[in-house]
């Protein structure tokens, strides 16, 4: 799947109240990137990386990034 195809599919899950709201997606992106960083930090501390949790957070990060990209053209 190409990124533009992903963007279109992912946009099906955007409610009308936030569609086109670039600030919403930018804040979501930073929040999810922070959660991904936390997974990595805890992995370094504990010596065990939560791969499944990191994959989820990276997926969420990609979703926000793709929707921010749609907002910005």
Order of alpha helices (4+ residues) and beta strands (2+ residues): alpha-alpha-alpha
